[in-house]
């Protein structure tokens, strides 16, 4: 059909006010996913012409229509699936954020139920579509293990990757969260090691972190202490452990954000390598939704 015929037949919009409401598409579109809506529109734009394929599609629609309880369960499961086609595109173009990956994970978690319902049907098209669905449990597990449930929109401000996935990131998070506890533990450890009960670990904005020892106990200072400042009644030192901690804590937030960003890109690249699987399953879900919509109508 040419554009004039489509317009006169009001397939996609009405002649009077050019709105979808009142068109054939409006009557037939009971899809519950964005993918299914696009697939149904495509079907109306390019209808089947081969009798064999028409019968195959009608058999699938008829079977879903007759099993109304299964149809309701199927529609509910489909409604929990996000736009996997668009998500796949964002991942492939390296623009997907944390929320996109969570949306993908939640979509994948609905696929087993979709397949479970489809297993009750016997038409050739539905069997083929069911067999072609890849549940992608490996991708769902990866996202579940790495990305927090409500990540921020931006990628460079941290708060995306879960603790327990990367030891380096965990250390930076612990430094930011448990700094005071670490200082207290170091102070106690150094007091026991040196025998200087008055030893203190302190911080100031000029010298950073330091170990302070009274001059009366200066003879007990171990060889690995490096003098940082001399006061009237005390000496201030730093050792390798405190120096490493200072470098870590003073840059912890910046380094955490950088580390999370790098990890996220690594995770996204890993999923992008499986983009064909996502697209293939998305195409099948779109078709199932469009068939279910026709059955529902």
Secondary structure as GFF3:
##gff-version 3
##sequence-region A 1 297
A	DSSP	alpha_helix	3	8	.	.	.	ID=ss1
A	DSSP	alpha_helix	24	28	.	.	.	ID=ss2
A	DSSP	alpha_helix	34	45	.	.	.	ID=ss3
A	DSSP	alpha_helix	51	66	.	.	.	ID=ss4
A	DSSP	alpha_helix	68	79	.	.	.	ID=ss5
A	DSSP	alpha_helix	84	92	.	.	.	ID=ss6
A	DSSP	alpha_helix	98	118	.	.	.	ID=ss7
A	DSSP	alpha_helix	124	132	.	.	.	ID=ss8
A	DSSP	alpha_helix	137	146	.	.	.	ID=ss9
A	DSSP	alpha_helix	167	194	.	.	.	ID=ss10
A	DSSP	beta_strand	200	204	.	.	.	ID=ss11
A	DSSP	beta_strand	208	214	.	.	.	ID=ss12
A	DSSP	three_ten_helix	215	220	.	.	.	ID=ss13
A	DSSP	beta_strand	226	230	.	.	.	ID=ss14
A	DSSP	beta_strand	234	238	.	.	.	ID=ss15
A	DSSP	alpha_helix	240	250	.	.	.	ID=ss16
A	DSSP	alpha_helix	252	272	.	.	.	ID=ss17
A	DSSP	alpha_helix	275	296	.	.	.	ID=ss18
###
